[in-house]
Amino acid sequence: MTRYDALVLGAGHNGLTTAAFLAQAGLSVLCLEKNDYIGGAAVSRKLYKDWTYSNCSYVCSLLRPEIYRQLNLAKHGLQVTPFGGSVTFMENGDYFGSYHDPVVAYREMARHSRRDADAYTRYRADTRRQSRLIREFLLTTPPDPTSWRPRDLIGLLGIGRSFAALSEEQMLDTYRFWTLSVADYLNEYFETDVIKAALSGSGIIGTALGIYSPGTAYVLLHHYMGDVDGNVGTWGYARGGMGAVSNALAGAFREHGGELRTEAGIERILTKKGRVTGVALDSGEEIEASTVVSAMDVKRTFLDCVEPEALPSAFLERVRHFKSRGSSGKLNIALDGLPEFPALPKDSPLYYSDMHFVDSMARMERAYDDWKDGTWSKDPYVDMVIPTLVDPTMAPPGKHFMSCFVQYCPHRLEGRDWTRAEREAFAQTVIDQIANYSPNFKDLILHVEIRTPADIEAEIGITEGNIFHGELTMDQLLFNRPVPGYAQYRTPVRGLYLCGSSTHPGGGVMAAPGANAAREILADLRRPSSVPESFGDD
């Protein structure tokens, strides 16, 4: 039987991050992946001729720069190119554009409402303050509020110090912010429906909640706290698709002697007398290790791969109640040319932005109503981008790749499995919505990949296809993620750790959960660690 110091289960970006830091510390590490390719949801795939699809995650911003530097991902080929702004098309033929240039942005917002243009400065400052507060804790292990250990007391003191630096009014605003709906938060600044609709999308992406659901203001913040080249809130494209992130991490892992095996699905995690001993693959092969790290979500890990007798019943019950509801679908489209959007001026920079087609808060909420009724949104919120305008390597010359992230789409349709006809009807809904604003769009379509949450679960293994490995609600954040008492990447089984997005600080192509887990594992093994820790802020 083969033996390693550590096994990492899943070669998504978090699993690869953990594996790379463990290998950098001198451990013999094997990373196991069930698919015949690496990357999990951060992947580039050739699914149609010479087109490269980022067929799950599609934009890059949250990846922590400290990890990028420490693992020297530039050396391993990772390049991220920023793209600018966003546009929301309106039913009356107009549009609302968002630009990085503050003067242009002000003029565009003032075109719809001078009052809102003036309010945006206050909104941006207040939201940035909340972003700075949470960014400080992304690369830290959550302290246990019930513990008297020095490290936990120091961690709690650090949180307290951050809050103490706020004024009394700012403290109250922070408490309110974390519990508000994104709609209520935006109502405090803006009056214009299309502006609120344009800004509210970040509060619902990947979340089984609507714009009026408490807690969605934080989800908005989760999408604001990334950066590209030090520009906070900026998004970019990884050259060659999102698989470039995973390939660079795999390069860093292999540089330090790590071993990667694909087509190696996990049948079960082996334990004996409360300690992990290795894994059994679905091929029947068993591999020994005294440390096993699961990059799978918490439900997949403990409900599918660990014998229930090895776990406390109270822990299992909490895992069963961890919210992992699928709410997002995806269309990936190969195009024969560039779609035209007559509402935009010719050569508008907004062609390079992300595009949306829902222009009111009422339409945003009705999209959620459809999901609650167990079906896909008939007028969905779509976040659409054309990466090939910035990265021409993803399609043949003159052709384009379009990525459409769709909110909302259920894991099961009215409580049952999707049929092929229903999947195609879901795709047609999205295509028809885009075609309402682009008359030549349908004629350019060469190929469409349809992905419901059920498809995402079947391919990647994420429970219900929830892209964050579990919802980002207040009851599932910080020392409650994934469950109280087990938020420090350790589990009830000694030697078994979690490093995926169902741990702090949550989902997105951030790599922070993977790095944080590696730091804790190396501390337990009393090995030197190069993992970056809390960095303050800009």
N, C-alpha and C positions, 0 to 999 in steps of 0.2 A: 504494500500500500504506500502510495506517494505521500510525503509529508512536507509541509511548508510552515514557516512562522505564522503566516496570516493568509487567509482566503478572503477575497472581496467578491461579493455576489452581485453581479450586474455591472456592465461596462458603460453605464450612462455617465454623464459628466461628473456627478458627485462621487460615484464609485471610483472612477478613474482618478479623481482628485485625491481621495483617501489613499488609494493604492500608490500613487506617485509619492506622496509624503512619507508613507511607510517604507517604501523602497529607498527613498532618499536617506532615511535614517538607518539603512543597512539591513532591514529585514528581508527575508526571502518571501516574496509575495506572488500569489497567483490570483489573477482576476478572471472570473468565469462569467460568460455571457450566453444566454440561451439562443439568441439569434445568430445568423451567419455574418452579421456585421456588428460593429460597435457603435455606441453613441446614445442608445436609448431614444429619448425624445430630441436630443441635439444631434441630428443626423442629416447627412446629404446622401440622396439616393437617386440613381438613374432609373426612373420608372417608365420613361418614354423616350426612345431613341437617344439623342444627344443632349437632352435636357437634364439638368441637375435640380432635384426638388429638395428644398428644406421642408420636408413633408409633415413635421410636427412643429417644434419651435421654429421661429422664422426671423426674429430680430434679436440683436445683442445689445445689452446695456448693463444688466445687473451683474455680470461677471466681475468679481472683485479685483481691482487692479493690483492689490498686494499679492494675490495668488498668481496673477499673470506674471508679475516680476519675479516672485520667488521660484516659480517653476520654469522661468525663462521660456514662456510660450511663444514669444516672437522667434526664438531660435528654431522652434518646431513648426513654424509656418503660419501662425495665427496673425491675421491682419483684420482689423475691424475698421470699416469706413463709415463715418457718420452720414446720416441722411436727415433732411430737414423738414420740419413742420407737419401739418396735417390739413385735410380739407373735408368739410361736411357739405354734401350737396343738398340743396333744398328743393322741395316739391314745386316751388314757384319759379324755378329756373335759375335762381341765384345760388350762391355758395358762401360759406364762411371759411376763410383760410387762417391757419395759424403759422406764423413765421418765426424763425430764430432771431432775425434782425428786429430789435425792440422798436425801432421807429416804424418799420413796415407793419409789425404786429399791432402797434397802437392804432395806426391809420385804418387797418382792416377792421379791427374791433369797433373803432369809432364810426365806421361806415354803417354798422348795425346799431350801435348805441354808444354815444359819448360817455354816458354815465358808467357803462360797463368797462369801457377802455380805461377810465380813471380808476375804477375799482380793481382792475386786474393787478395793478402794482401792489395793492394791499394783499390781495389773494396770493400772489406769488411769494411775497415776503412771509406771510403766515404759513403757507404750505412748506416753504423751504425750511422754516424753523422746525416744523414737525419732522421733516426729512432728516435734518442734522441730528435731531434727538435720537431717532431710531438707528441711523447709520452707524452711530458710535458702538452699537451693540451687535452688529451683524457678525463680526468675527470674534465673538466671545461665547463662552459656555454659559447658558442661563443659570443664575444662582438658584439654589433650592431654598425657598423662603421658610421651610420648616427645619432647616439644618442649623446647627451651631458650629459647624466646621469653619475654621478661619477663612478658607477660600470663598465659601458661600457668604459669610458675613461681609467680606471685602467686596464681593460682587454686588450685594445689596446696597452697601455703602456707596459704591460707584453709581448705581442707579439713582440713589438718593441725592448724590452730589449734582448729577445732571439736572434733576428736577429743582434742586435748591437754587441753581443758577437762574431759574426763571422767576419772573415777577409773579405776584399773586394772581394777577389777571391772566398771565400766560399759562400758569398752572391750571387754572379753571378752563381756559381755552383748550389745553391739551387733553384734559379729562373728557371734555365734551367732544373733541375731535375723534377720539378713539371709539366713541359710542354712537356718533351721528351716522345717519345715512348720507350718501354722497349727494342726494338731492337736497336734503336740508342744509348741508354744508354750502353747496353752491348758491342756494337761495339767499344766504346771508351776504353774498357779494353781488350777484348778477340779477338782471331783470329780463334779459332777452333769451327766449326759448332755445334758439339754435345754438347760442353760445353755451348755455347750460348742457344741452344735449351733447355738444362736441366734447366738453370737458368730463362729462359723467361716465363716458365709456370706460375710462381707466378704473372706475370703481366696481365694475361688474365682470371684467374679463376673467374667464376661468373660474367664476364663482357662481354657485347655485343660489344667488340672491339677486334682488332687483334694486333699482336705483333708490327706492324708498325703504329698503331694508336696513335696520341699524347695523353699523359696523362696516358698511361699504365705503365710508370715507377713508378708513385705513387701507382698504384694498387699492384705492386711488393712490395713496402714498406709496404703497409697495411698488407701483409702476413708475413712480417719480424719483426714486432714490438711487437709480443707477447712474452711470456716466460713461462717456467715451472720450478718451484723451483729456480727462479732467473736467469736462463740461457736464455738470450735474444735470440730470433729466434728459440728456441727449440719447438717442437710439442710433444703432448702426447695423450694418450688414457684415457678417463674417465672410471674407472672400472665399468663394467656393461653396457657400452654404454653411448652415449651422454645424454640419459635421466637421468643419475645420476646427471648432472648439474641442470636440472630443478627440480628433486626430492629434491635435497638439498636446493634449493631456496624456494621450497614450504614448506619444513620443517622449514626453518627460518621464513617464513611468518606465518605459523600456530603457531609457538612457541610464537608469539606476539599477538595471538588472531585473526589472519586473517581467513577469510572464503573463501573456494574455491568451485565453482559449475561448473561441466562439463555438457555437452549437453544443454548449455544455449547460443544459438546463438543470435546475436544482429540483430534485425529487423531495428531499427533506434535509433539514439541519440536524446533525447527530449530537445527542447530549448523553451524559452519564453522570449521575449523582449531582445534578445541578450545575454541571460545567459542560461547555461545548467541546466536542472532540473532532469535529470535521463536518463533511457534507457527503450525501449520497446523490449522485447525478441520476438523471432520468435514464441514462444508459446502463445503470447498475453499478458503475464504478464508484468507489468510495475514496475520498481524499482526506487525510488527517491534517489538523491544525489546532493549535491551542487558542488561536484568535480567529474568529470569523466575523466579518463585517458585512451586513446586509444593506445594499443600496436600494433594495425593494421597499415599497411602502410598508407601513407598520401592519396593515391588515394582511397583505400578501405574505409578509414574513411570518407572523405568528398564527394566523388562522389557517394557512395553507402548508407551511413548511416546518413547523415545530410541533411535536407531539403535545397535546393539551396537558398531559400528566406532568410535563416538565415545567409548567407555568402556574403561578398563583391564579386561582379562579377570579379574584377581584381584578387582577390585571387584564385577564382575558375579557372580562365583561366590559372594561373601559375601552379596550381595543375594538370590540364589536360596535361600540357606540361612537367611535371616532367618525366624524362626518367626511365622507369621500364621495359626494354625489357628482356624477358627471353632468356637465352642462354646456360643453363646448364641442363644436364640430369644426371640420376643416375641409376646404376644397383647394386642391393644387392643380393649376391649369397651365398647359402648354399653349402658347399663342403664336400665330403665324405672323404677327406684327404688333404694333403698339395701338391699344384702344384709344379712340378719340373721345374727349369729354367736352362737348360744345360750350358748356357753362364756363369753362376756364379760358382765360386769354391764351392765345397761341404762345407756345414756348414758356408757359407758366412754370415756375419752380415747384409748384404744387403737384405736378406730375410725379415728382421724386418723393413725395410725402406719403403718409398712410391716408387712405381714403375711406370715408364713411357715408352712409346713405340714409340715415335716420336723423331727422332734423328737429324733433320735438321730444320733450320729456314724456308726453302721453304715449307716443309711439314706442319709446324705450320701455315703458312699463308694460304695455300690451305685449311686447315680445316676451317678457317674463311670464305674463299670464298664460301664454301658450305652453311654456315649459311646465308650469304648475299643473296644467291640464294633461300633461303626459305626452305632448307632441312637440315637434320643432316649431320655432317661431315662423309664422307666415309672413311677417315683415321684420326680418332679423336685424340685429346690430351686427354689421360686418366690418371687420378691420382688414382692409385690402391693401396690399403693397405689390409693387413690381420691382423686385430686387435687381433685375437685369439692367435697369436704367443706370444703376451704380456699379454693378458687378457683371460685366458681359460674359464672364467665364461660365455662367450657368445655362446658357442657351446658345445655339448656333447664331452666326452673324445675322442681324436683322430680325431675329425672333426674340420672344420674351417668355419669362416665367412669372406667373401671378399666384400669390398666396392669399387665400381668403380665410381668415379666422372668423368663426360664426358663433354668435351668442343669441339664442340659446338652442341647445340640441340635447335631448335626454339620452341616457344610457339605454333605457328600455322604452319602447314606444307603447304608451298606454298599458304598461305592465307586462308587455310581451316582447319577444325578439323582433328586430327589424326584418322586413322582407326586402328583397332586391328592388321591387317597384317603389317601396317607400323611401329607400336610400336615394334612388334616382329622382323621386319627387322632391326630396329635401334639397338635392343639388340644383334642381331646376328652379326652386324658389330663390336661391341665392343668385343664380345666373340671371333670372328675370329681373331681380332688383337692380343689379349692376347695369343691365341692358336698358333700363329706364333712363339712364343718364349717359349711356355710351351707345350710339346707334350702330356702330360697326363691331361691337364686342362679340356678339354671337358668331359672326362670320369668321372670326379669327381663331376660334377654339379648335384645337387639334386633339387635345386629350384632357380628361378630367379625372383626378383621383379623388374619391369621396371617402371621408373619414368621419364616422360618428364616434361618440365615446366608446361604444361597443367595439368598434374596429381598433381604436387606440388601445383598449384593454387587451384585446386578443393578440395584438402584435407586440406591444411593449410590456404588458403585464401590470399596468397601473390600474388599481381597483377602480372600477366604473369609469375609467378613462379620465379621472380627475387630474388635470394637468399640474396641479400643485401638490399632488399626493395627499390631499386633505385640505379642507377649506381654511382660509385665512381669517377666521373669526376670533373675537376676543377670548373665547373659551378654548381656543386651540392655538394660542400664541405663547411665546417666551417659555416660562416654566410649566406651562400646560401642554406643550407640544412635544410628543404626541399625546402623552397622558401625564397627569401629575405624579411626581415621584420618579419619573423616568425621562426627564428632559435633558439629561446630560450625556446622551448617546449610549449609555449603558442600558442593559436590560436585566430582567430577573435571572437570566442564565449567565453565569460567570464566563467571561471570554467572548460573549456574543454582543455585538454592538450594532447600532443603526447609524447610517450616514446619509440617508436619502432626504428628499424634500418634505417628508412627514415629520422631520425634526426641525428645530430652530436653525435658521430664521425663516424657513419655508421654501416655497417653490420659485420657479424662474431659473434661468441659466445663470446662476449666481456662484455656485461652487462653494459657498460658505458652509453649508452643512457638512460637505465632505472634508473640508479643511478643519473645521471644529472637531469633528469626530476623530480625525487623525491625531490632533493634539491630545485629546483625552486618552486615546489608546496608548500613545507613546509615553504619556505620564504614568499610566498603570504599569507599563512594561519597564519603566525607569530607563527609557532610552532618550537620547538627545533629540530635540525637536527643532525643525526649522519653520514650523507652521506659523504664519503671521497671526498676531492677536490684535485686540482692540486698538484702533489707530487714531482715536480722536476724530476730527473732521476738518473739512476745508476751512 
